[in-house]
Amino acid sequence: MVRRVAVIGAGVSGLASIKCCLDEGLEPTCFERSEDIGGLWRYTDSTDDGRVSVYRSVITNTSKEMSCFSDFPCPDDYPSFLPHGLLLEYFRMYAQHFNLLQHIRFKTTALSVRKRSDFTTSGQWDVVTETDGIQESHVFDAVMVCVGHYQEPYLPLASFPGIETRFKGRYLHSQEYKDMEAFRGKRILVVGIGNTGGDLSVELSRVAAKVFLSARNSTWVVSRVSDHGFPFDMVNTTRFNHFLDWLLPSALTKRIRFWKFNSRFNHANYGLASTKSSNFKIIVNEELPFCLLSGTVVMKPNVKEFTESSAVFEDGTIEENIDVVLFATGYIFSFPFLEESVRSLFTDNRSLYKCIFPPQLEKPTLAMIGLVQLTGSVMVGAEMQARWVTGIFSGWNKVPPTSRMMADVLKKKPPVKRYMMLLHSGENLKMSFISYTSDIASCAGVKPSMLRLFLTDPRLASAVFFGPCTPYQYRLVGRGKWRGARDAILTQWQRTLKPLRTRVVDDSPDS
């Protein structure tokens, strides 16, 4: 029987895990190496401690209604898309409301997590931590690893001949970027066109002499602002749309999606994407198309090599006098505190059962929380994972036998050749937000039945099926049911519009 649970990391996944442990009557102890909560979202000017944090100007790509904790809506006067400071304040509200801080040991690093000698029967772990230079050993019945996948910068310098040996300018990873002032007047090459690469290209274009953006794959650019000015994810991430994706042939849904993307602007004309490409990603950025249209950002293909002051691209073109190369090439995860016999069981989240459990372990007492890439908010996915996992720890939920878990992992893993090709493209490995959260909710016994809802509460059912798939839907039934879930769903559009009502105009027919 699991009682004492170690939670490693006090970011959003760690906070959700602590709260879910308390909901199940477990005893969590969270170890956080820094002095505060927030993880990635706690901005600091310094990069000396090696901790990855957001840059100064970052704003969430997913709206507050689609990203909040399922039983704790964001304040209704918060804007739909949150700067990092407001998001951190929301985390503080959540932690204080549910009394989570008393379970966190700050400035404490997890040095090692090892199976106990009797693990096959007890499932217990030896955890060694360090606080102010003093090491301490603990025994826990289970461990929830909540450090996420933004851990070590991925800097593939070997793929760019000359960057280390010939290039005289400066090169850095986006982890080191904090604000644009240090780059004023420079000619900058940004390598990588994920969300970070797009954001930093736009921001740097305001102060740089010129920004070049190098992309290897087709990239579709969408705006946070969708139909009628509502948040893109609230309009598009619905169970109805998900049903259509399941119902229609994939080739047709892909063509429809590309047609919608191109309805704003033709991506081929901008050098971004072709409808013929099978390897593509989607990024969220309202300003990048205008920067391309105004020439402050120039699209370029993949870099072939670097000389002392220039970049040579695969199409044969050359850009001279490059001062700075900024690599927005993503991150890799590693868990040095896990013993090698456990760490070797998974190379990525696709090697884990439901992206959570190493299936080969004799006991399901180690869970990786937040190590998942979704088309929607990872915060919601992490909370759903934590609810299911703590239900397993407390004995309410079960995992299947090892053989079935292994079969499930193998079935869902892409073919080796395609997988290696896509491994570092990130977006291509993302899973459907609704598919994944619904799958975990079903395992946890908290997925709502649409048929039952339509029969018992048609108004709510319509909002659940045709409206945005907000996290409150997973608090309607089952363990952890929240009495405020129905009202939160029926008032989600009002909370979206309220922060915009700072100047009300008369839009009546006779005005």
C-alpha positions in Angstrom: 0.0 0.0 0.0 1.4 3.4 -1.1 1.4 6.1 1.6 4.5 8.3 1.4 5.1 9.8 -2.1 8.2 11.8 -3.2 7.4 14.5 -5.8 10.4 15.8 -7.6 9.9 19.4 -8.8 7.5 22.2 -7.9 6.5 23.4 -11.3 3.0 23.0 -12.6 3.2 19.2 -12.7 4.6 19.1 -9.2 1.9 21.3 -7.8 -0.8 19.2 -9.4 0.8 16.0 -8.1 1.0 17.3 -4.6 -2.7 18.3 -4.7 -3.8 15.0 -6.2 -1.8 13.1 -3.5 -3.6 15.0 -0.8 -7.0 14.3 -2.5 -6.2 10.6 -2.3 -5.1 10.7 1.3 -1.4 10.2 0.5 1.5 11.9 2.2 3.5 13.9 -0.5 6.9 15.5 0.1 8.0 17.7 -2.8 11.7 18.4 -3.4 12.4 21.6 -5.3 16.0 22.6 -6.0 15.2 26.4 -6.3 13.7 28.7 -3.8 10.3 29.1 -5.3 7.5 27.3 -7.2 6.7 27.7 -10.9 9.5 25.8 -12.6 9.9 26.8 -16.2 7.4 29.6 -15.8 9.3 31.4 -13.0 11.3 34.0 -15.0 14.8 35.0 -13.8 17.4 37.2 -15.4 20.2 34.8 -14.6 21.1 31.6 -16.4 24.0 30.8 -14.2 22.2 28.2 -12.1 21.5 26.1 -15.2 17.7 26.3 -14.6 15.6 26.7 -17.7 13.1 29.5 -17.5 11.0 31.5 -20.0 12.3 34.7 -21.6 11.0 38.1 -20.4 8.3 38.7 -23.0 6.8 35.2 -23.2 3.0 34.9 -23.3 1.1 31.6 -23.1 0.1 29.9 -26.4 -3.0 28.3 -24.9 -5.8 30.3 -23.4 -6.5 30.4 -19.6 -9.8 28.5 -19.9 -8.0 25.6 -21.8 -5.0 25.6 -19.5 -6.2 26.0 -15.9 -6.5 23.4 -13.2 -9.7 21.5 -13.6 -11.2 22.5 -10.2 -9.7 26.0 -9.9 -10.6 28.4 -12.8 -8.4 31.4 -13.5 -9.7 34.7 -12.2 -12.3 36.0 -14.6 -10.5 39.4 -14.9 -7.3 37.7 -16.1 -6.7 38.1 -19.9 -7.2 35.0 -22.0 -3.5 34.6 -22.8 -1.2 35.2 -19.8 2.2 36.7 -19.5 4.5 34.6 -17.3 4.1 36.8 -14.3 0.3 36.4 -14.2 0.6 32.7 -14.8 3.0 32.4 -11.8 0.5 34.4 -9.7 -2.2 31.9 -10.6 0.1 29.1 -9.5 0.6 30.9 -6.2 -3.2 31.2 -5.7 -3.6 27.5 -6.4 -0.9 26.5 -4.0 -2.2 28.7 -1.3 -5.9 27.7 -1.8 -5.1 24.0 -1.4 -2.3 24.4 1.2 0.4 22.9 -1.0 3.4 24.9 0.1 3.7 23.2 3.5 4.5 20.0 1.6 7.4 21.5 -0.4 11.1 21.5 0.7 12.8 24.3 -1.2 16.5 24.5 -2.1 16.6 20.7 -1.9 18.0 18.7 -4.8 17.2 15.1 -5.5 20.6 13.4 -5.9 19.5 9.9 -6.4 16.4 7.7 -6.7 17.1 4.0 -6.5 15.0 0.9 -6.1 15.2 -0.7 -2.6 16.7 -4.2 -2.4 13.1 -5.6 -1.8 11.6 -3.5 -4.6 10.0 -6.6 -6.3 7.7 -7.0 -3.2 7.6 -3.5 -1.6 7.9 -1.2 -4.6 9.8 1.2 -2.4 12.5 3.7 -3.3 15.6 5.1 -1.6 15.8 8.8 -2.3 18.9 10.9 -1.4 18.5 14.7 -1.3 20.8 17.6 -0.5 19.9 20.8 1.3 22.6 23.4 1.9 25.3 20.8 1.4 23.8 18.3 3.8 22.6 15.0 2.4 19.7 13.1 3.7 18.3 9.7 2.9 14.6 8.9 2.7 12.4 5.9 2.0 9.3 6.4 -0.2 6.5 4.1 -1.3 6.3 5.8 -4.7 8.0 8.6 -6.7 6.4 11.1 -9.1 9.0 12.8 -11.3 7.7 16.2 -12.3 10.7 17.9 -13.9 9.3 17.9 -17.5 11.2 17.7 -20.7 12.7 21.2 -20.8 15.9 20.2 -19.1 19.0 20.2 -21.3 19.3 22.5 -24.3 19.6 20.5 -27.6 22.5 22.2 -29.5 23.3 20.0 -32.6 26.5 21.9 -33.6 27.8 18.9 -35.5 25.0 19.4 -38.0 26.4 22.9 -38.8 29.9 22.6 -40.2 32.1 25.6 -39.4 30.0 27.0 -36.5 32.7 26.0 -34.0 35.8 26.2 -36.1 35.4 29.0 -38.5 32.5 31.3 -37.5 33.8 34.4 -35.7 30.5 35.7 -34.4 28.5 34.7 -31.4 26.3 31.6 -31.2 24.0 30.6 -28.3 21.0 28.5 -27.5 17.6 30.1 -26.9 17.9 29.0 -23.2 20.4 31.9 -22.8 18.1 34.5 -24.3 16.3 36.8 -21.9 15.5 40.0 -23.8 16.3 41.8 -27.0 18.5 44.7 -25.8 21.8 42.8 -26.2 21.1 42.3 -29.9 20.3 45.8 -31.0 21.7 46.6 -34.4 22.9 43.1 -35.1 22.4 40.8 -38.1 20.9 37.7 -36.6 20.3 34.2 -37.8 17.7 32.2 -35.9 17.9 28.4 -36.5 14.7 26.5 -35.9 11.1 27.6 -36.4 9.2 26.2 -33.5 7.2 28.4 -31.3 10.3 29.8 -29.6 12.1 30.4 -32.9 9.1 32.3 -34.3 8.6 34.4 -31.2 12.3 35.4 -30.9 12.5 36.2 -34.6 9.6 38.6 -34.2 10.9 40.2 -31.0 14.5 40.6 -32.3 13.2 42.2 -35.6 12.2 45.3 -33.6 15.9 46.1 -32.7 18.1 44.1 -35.0 19.5 45.3 -38.3 18.1 42.2 -40.0 16.8 38.8 -38.8 17.0 35.6 -40.9 14.9 32.6 -39.9 16.2 29.2 -41.0 13.6 26.4 -41.3 14.1 22.8 -42.3 10.5 21.6 -42.4 7.2 23.0 -43.6 5.6 25.2 -40.9 2.0 26.3 -40.6 1.5 29.5 -38.7 -1.8 30.1 -36.8 -2.9 33.0 -34.7 -4.1 33.0 -31.1 -7.0 35.1 -32.3 -9.6 33.0 -34.1 -13.2 33.4 -35.5 -15.0 36.4 -34.1 -11.9 37.3 -32.0 -12.2 34.3 -29.7 -9.1 32.3 -28.6 -8.0 29.8 -31.3 -7.9 26.8 -29.0 -11.4 27.5 -27.5 -12.9 27.6 -31.0 -11.0 24.6 -32.5 -10.4 22.2 -29.7 -13.9 20.7 -29.4 -15.3 17.2 -29.1 -17.3 17.9 -32.2 -14.3 18.7 -34.3 -12.5 15.7 -32.8 -15.4 13.5 -33.8 -15.2 14.9 -37.4 -11.5 14.1 -37.5 -12.3 10.6 -36.5 -15.2 10.3 -38.9 -13.6 11.7 -42.1 -10.7 10.2 -44.0 -7.3 11.6 -42.7 -6.3 12.8 -46.2 -9.5 14.9 -46.4 -9.1 16.4 -42.9 -5.5 17.2 -43.7 -6.6 19.1 -46.9 -9.3 20.9 -45.0 -6.9 21.9 -42.3 -4.3 23.2 -44.8 -7.1 25.1 -46.7 -8.1 26.8 -43.4 -4.4 27.7 -42.6 -4.0 29.1 -46.1 -7.2 31.2 -45.9 -5.3 33.7 -43.7 -2.3 33.9 -46.0 -0.7 31.6 -48.6 2.1 29.8 -46.7 4.0 28.8 -49.9 4.2 32.5 -51.0 5.9 33.2 -47.6 8.4 30.4 -47.9 6.8 28.6 -44.9 4.9 25.5 -46.0 3.7 23.4 -48.9 0.5 21.4 -48.9 2.5 18.6 -50.5 4.8 18.2 -47.4 4.2 15.2 -45.1 6.7 16.4 -42.5 5.3 19.6 -41.0 4.7 21.5 -37.7 2.3 24.1 -36.5 3.3 27.2 -34.5 1.3 29.9 -32.9 2.3 33.4 -33.9 0.2 36.4 -35.0 3.1 38.7 -35.9 5.5 36.6 -38.0 3.5 36.9 -41.3 3.7 40.7 -41.0 7.4 40.6 -40.2 7.9 38.6 -43.4 5.7 40.9 -45.3 7.6 44.0 -44.1 11.0 42.4 -44.6 12.2 42.7 -41.0 12.4 38.9 -40.9 13.6 36.9 -44.0 12.9 33.2 -44.4 15.8 30.9 -45.3 16.2 27.2 -45.9 18.4 24.9 -43.7 22.0 26.0 -43.2 24.7 24.0 -45.1 27.7 25.5 -43.4 29.2 28.6 -41.8 32.2 30.6 -42.8 34.0 33.3 -40.7 31.1 35.8 -41.0 28.5 34.2 -43.2 26.0 31.4 -43.5 25.7 29.2 -46.6 22.3 27.7 -47.1 21.3 24.5 -48.8 19.8 26.4 -51.8 23.2 27.9 -52.5 22.4 31.4 -51.2 24.7 33.1 -48.8 24.0 35.8 -46.1 27.0 37.8 -45.2 28.0 39.7 -42.0 26.1 37.5 -39.6 26.8 38.7 -36.0 24.8 36.2 -34.0 23.4 32.7 -34.5 20.6 31.9 -32.1 19.7 28.2 -32.0 16.0 27.6 -31.2 16.5 23.8 -31.5 14.6 22.6 -28.4 15.5 20.5 -25.5 16.3 16.9 -24.5 15.4 15.4 -21.2 17.5 13.4 -18.9 17.1 12.1 -15.4 20.5 11.8 -13.8 19.1 11.2 -10.4 17.4 7.9 -11.5 19.6 4.8 -11.2 20.9 3.5 -14.6 18.8 0.3 -14.5 15.6 2.4 -14.4 16.8 5.2 -16.7 17.7 2.7 -19.4 14.1 1.5 -19.5 13.0 4.4 -21.6 14.6 6.6 -24.2 11.7 9.0 -24.6 8.1 9.3 -23.5 6.9 7.0 -26.2 8.7 4.2 -24.4 6.4 4.7 -21.3 3.0 3.3 -20.8 0.6 6.2 -21.5 3.7 8.4 -21.4 3.9 7.8 -17.6 5.0 4.4 -16.4 8.1 2.4 -17.4 6.2 -0.8 -18.2 9.1 -3.2 -17.3 9.1 -2.2 -13.6 7.9 -4.9 -11.3 5.7 -2.4 -9.4 4.0 0.8 -10.8 5.4 3.1 -8.2 7.4 5.4 -10.5 5.5 7.9 -12.6 6.8 10.5 -15.0 4.4 13.4 -14.8 4.3 16.1 -17.5 6.6 14.3 -19.9 4.1 14.5 -22.7 3.7 16.6 -25.8 0.1 17.6 -26.7 -1.6 19.7 -29.3 -3.1 21.6 -26.3 -2.1 22.5 -22.8 0.5 20.2 -21.2 -0.6 21.6 -17.8 -4.0 20.0 -18.2 -2.5 16.7 -19.4 -0.1 16.7 -16.4 -2.9 17.2 -13.9 -4.9 14.4 -15.6 -1.9 12.1 -15.3 -1.5 13.0 -11.6 -5.1 12.2 -10.9 -4.9 8.8 -12.5 -1.5 8.0 -11.0 -2.5 8.9 -7.4 -5.6 6.8 -7.9 -3.4 3.9 -8.7 -1.1 4.6 -5.7 -4.2 4.6 -3.4 -5.6 1.4 -4.9 -8.6 2.8 -6.7 -7.2 2.4 -10.2 -5.1 -0.4 -11.6 -2.6 -0.8 -14.4 -2.7 -3.8 -16.7 -0.1 -6.6 -16.6 3.4 -5.9 -18.0 2.8 -7.8 -21.2 -0.3 -5.7 -22.0 1.5 -2.5 -21.2 4.5 -3.4 -23.4 2.2 -4.4 -26.3 0.4 -1.0 -26.0 3.8 0.9 -26.0 4.9 -1.0 -29.1 1.6 -0.5 -30.9 1.7 3.2 -30.5 5.3 3.8 -31.3 6.0 5.1 -34.8 8.2 3.0 -37.2 11.9 3.3 -36.3 13.0 5.1 -39.5 10.2 7.7 -39.3 10.6 8.0 -35.6 14.3 8.8 -35.8 13.5 11.4 -38.5 11.0 13.1 -36.4 12.6 12.7 -33.0 13.9 16.3 -32.7 11.0 18.0 -34.6 8.8 18.0 -31.5 5.6 19.1 -33.1 5.3 16.0 -35.2 5.5 13.8 -32.1 2.6 15.7 -30.4 -0.5 13.8 -29.5 -4.1 14.9 -29.8 -5.0 16.9 -26.7 -8.6 15.4 -26.6 -7.5 11.9 -27.4 -4.8 11.8 -24.7 -6.7 13.5 -21.9 -9.8 11.4 -22.6 -7.8 8.2 -22.6 -6.3 9.0 -19.2 -9.7 10.2 -17.9 -11.2 6.9 -19.0 -8.5 5.0 -17.1 -9.2 7.1 -14.1 -13.0 6.7 -14.3 -13.6 10.4 -14.7 -14.5 10.7 -18.4 -18.1 12.0 -18.9 -20.5 10.0 -21.0 -21.9 12.1 -23.8 -25.0 10.0 -24.2 -25.8 10.2 -20.5 -25.3 13.9 -20.5 -27.6 14.5 -23.5 -30.3 12.4 -21.8 -30.0 14.1 -18.4 -28.7 17.6 -19.0 -29.0 18.7 -22.7 -27.7 22.2 -22.1 -24.6 21.0 -20.4 -24.1 18.2 -23.0 -24.3 20.8 -25.8 -21.6 22.9 -24.2 -19.4 19.9 -23.6 -19.7 18.5 -27.1 -19.8 21.6 -29.3 -17.9 24.0 -27.0 -14.3 24.0 -26.0 -12.9 20.9 -24.3 -12.0 22.8 -21.1 -10.6 20.8 -18.2 -13.7 21.2 -16.1 -15.3 18.5 -18.1 -13.2 16.0 -16.2 -14.7 17.1 -12.9 -18.3 16.2 -13.8 -18.2 12.6 -12.7 -16.1 10.0 -10.8 -13.6 10.5 -8.0 -12.7 14.1 -7.5 -16.0 15.3 -8.9 -16.3 19.0 -8.3 -19.7 20.7 -7.7 -18.6 23.8 -9.5 -17.7 22.0 -12.8 -21.1 22.5 -14.5 -21.2 26.2 -13.7 -17.6 26.6 -14.8 -18.4 25.1 -18.2 -21.5 27.1 -18.7 -19.8 30.4 -17.8 -16.4 29.9 -19.6 -17.2 32.3 -22.5 -18.2 35.0 -20.0 -14.8 34.7 -18.2 -13.2 34.9 -21.7 -15.0 38.1 -22.5 -14.9 39.9 -19.2 -11.3 41.2 -19.3 -12.1 42.8 -22.7 -15.1 44.8 -21.3 -12.9 47.7 -20.3 -14.7 49.9 -22.8 -18.3 48.9 -23.7 -19.6 50.2 -27.0 -23.3 50.4 -28.0 -23.9 47.6 -30.6 -27.7 47.6 -30.5 -29.6 47.5 -33.8 -30.9 51.1 -33.5 -27.6 52.7 -32.5 
